[in-house]
Amino acid sequence: GKIWKYYDMASVTKIMFTVPWVMKAVEDKKVELKKPISNYLPWYPFDPSVESVLNHTSGLDWWQPFYKHFEESMDEREYRKNQLKRMLIHHPPSEKQKKSVYSDINFMLLGFLIEEVYEKEWTVLAKEYFSSLGLDKEIFFQPDNKPVYKKSQYAPTEDCTWRKEIMQGQVHDQNTYALGGVAPQAGLFATIGAVSQWGLEQRKAYQGKSKWISQNTMRKFAARATTTEEGDWGLGFMIPT
């Protein structure tokens, strides 16, 4: 049978890319968990705390088909991101939500948060982080939905009714695709070996042996951050039930 080399990481992008940068921002004292996320995003009119966005208790929708509302002519990734900001402004958090609702929208906001506090674009932040682990050739975004390697080396994901083709070498997630292939909630591709290496790096951080993040910060994010009634979440990480 065929041996695929690169896999669409889908939602694992959230903890492989976005959470490490939020941890770093907290450690660098650029972000405080208890503060409203709107403190850091001047354009955002609602005020769930950074912590509630990380542990999915913010009250935000789990997902929206934003990809249907991007203008066909938009080919500039920064322009598309500004369009997404405008859409996020029209989706307020629900006051009634009492439980954790796993949400892509939470992570879109966290993506804008890290970009704002570090003043660097997502592709630059990803390169910086994965380079620091020596994994940037094997864990990567694909800007403008252009495969970095030969298409035949990617595992296909599904026959997409929206794009009318079998997705192979391009991101499966429609919102990420519409954003130009780079997003905080999906979009990474990786080899299985690199994902294992990344996992071992998290364990090293938990043991206090990481160059990226302190043991205190890692343990804070990996600890339970919701009541069992609310859900099974740390900060960005899911807690095994």
Secondary structure, 3 states (H helix, E strand, C coil): CCCCCEEECHHHHHHHHHHHHHHHHHHCCCCCCCCEHHHCCCCCCCCCEHHHHHCCCCCCCCCCCHHHHCCCCCCCHHHHHHHHHHHHHCCCCCCCCCCCCCCHHHHHHHHHHHHHHHCCCHHHHHHHHHHHCCCCCCEECCHHHCCCCCHHHECCCCEECCCCEECCCCCCCHHHHHCCCCCCCCCCEECHHHHHHHHHHHHHHHCCCCCCCCHHHHHHHHCCCCCCCCCCECCCCECCC
